[in-house]
Amino acid sequence: MGTIADLLDASTVTASVVECLGDFSDLFDVSGITEDYRAEIAAVVPVGLDLAWNIIIAAVRMDSSQVEAAIDVWRDAISRIDFWAIVANHDYTEAV
């Protein structure tokens, strides 16, 4: 897959990480990668927007155009995160 910038279409962050790592996911610390990726997401997404599963939660009621704008904000924020740099910071276990 190569990128998980379209996180809104995934069921969970962990599922996105596993899908992105593909057949090699068993060789990585998926839990650690997921935790660091969530922290990066929290750092770049504006206050008042949150993501639960694949649903954006806002602090205020939004009309459809505001929802679309919120989705764009999420996608932009997530696309700025270097997922592979996060992966590189976690142990890679040589296949036996």
C-alpha positions as CSV (number, residue, x, y, z in Angstrom):
1,M,0.0,0.0,0.0
2,G,2.7,2.5,0.9
3,T,0.7,5.2,2.6
4,I,-1.9,5.5,5.2
5,A,-2.8,9.2,4.6
6,D,-6.4,8.1,3.9
7,L,-6.8,6.9,7.5
8,L,-10.5,7.9,7.4
9,D,-11.3,4.8,5.3
10,A,-9.6,2.4,7.8
11,S,-11.5,0.8,10.6
12,T,-8.7,1.5,13.2
13,V,-5.3,3.0,13.3
14,T,-3.9,-0.4,14.1
15,A,-5.6,-1.9,11.1
16,S,-4.1,0.8,8.9
17,V,-0.6,0.1,10.3
18,V,-0.9,-3.6,9.7
19,E,-2.3,-3.1,6.2
20,C,0.5,-0.7,5.4
21,L,3.2,-3.1,6.6
22,G,1.6,-5.9,4.7
23,D,3.2,-9.3,4.9
24,F,5.9,-7.9,7.1
25,S,3.7,-6.6,9.9
26,D,4.6,-9.6,12.1
27,L,8.2,-8.4,12.0
28,F,7.5,-5.0,13.5
29,D,6.4,-3.6,16.8
30,V,2.9,-2.8,15.5
31,S,1.7,-1.6,19.0
32,G,4.6,0.8,19.3
33,I,4.2,2.1,15.8
34,T,0.4,2.6,16.4
35,E,1.0,4.5,19.6
36,D,3.6,6.8,18.0
37,Y,1.4,7.3,15.0
38,R,-1.6,8.2,17.2
39,A,0.6,10.7,19.1
40,E,1.7,12.3,15.8
41,I,-2.0,12.5,14.6
42,A,-3.0,14.2,17.9
43,A,-0.1,16.7,17.5
44,V,-1.1,17.8,14.0
45,V,-4.9,17.8,14.1
46,P,-6.7,21.0,15.2
47,V,-8.2,21.1,18.7
48,G,-11.9,20.3,18.6
49,L,-11.6,17.5,16.1
50,D,-11.1,13.9,17.0
51,L,-11.3,10.5,15.3
52,A,-13.1,7.5,16.7
53,W,-12.9,4.5,14.5
54,N,-13.5,6.2,11.1
55,I,-15.9,8.9,12.4
56,I,-14.8,12.5,12.9
57,I,-16.0,13.8,16.2
58,A,-16.2,17.6,16.6
59,A,-16.7,19.7,19.7
60,V,-19.6,21.5,18.0
61,R,-22.5,20.6,15.6
62,M,-21.5,20.9,12.0
63,D,-23.4,21.1,8.7
64,S,-22.4,19.0,5.7
65,S,-20.0,21.5,4.3
66,Q,-18.2,21.8,7.7
67,V,-18.0,18.0,7.9
68,E,-16.3,18.0,4.4
69,A,-13.9,20.7,5.6
70,A,-13.1,18.7,8.7
71,I,-12.4,15.6,6.6
72,D,-10.1,17.7,4.4
73,V,-8.3,19.0,7.6
74,W,-7.8,15.4,8.8
75,R,-6.5,14.2,5.5
76,D,-4.1,17.2,5.2
77,A,-2.8,16.7,8.7
78,I,-2.3,13.0,8.4
79,S,-0.6,13.4,5.0
80,R,2.1,15.6,6.7
81,I,3.1,12.7,9.1
82,D,6.1,10.7,8.0
83,F,4.7,7.2,8.7
84,W,7.9,5.5,7.5
85,A,10.0,7.5,9.9
86,I,7.9,6.2,12.7
87,V,8.3,2.7,11.5
88,A,12.1,3.2,11.3
89,N,12.2,4.1,15.0
90,H,10.8,0.6,16.0
91,D,12.5,-2.7,16.1
92,Y,12.6,-4.8,13.0
93,T,12.9,-8.5,13.8
94,E,14.8,-10.6,11.2
95,A,12.7,-13.4,9.9
96,V,13.9,-16.8,11.0
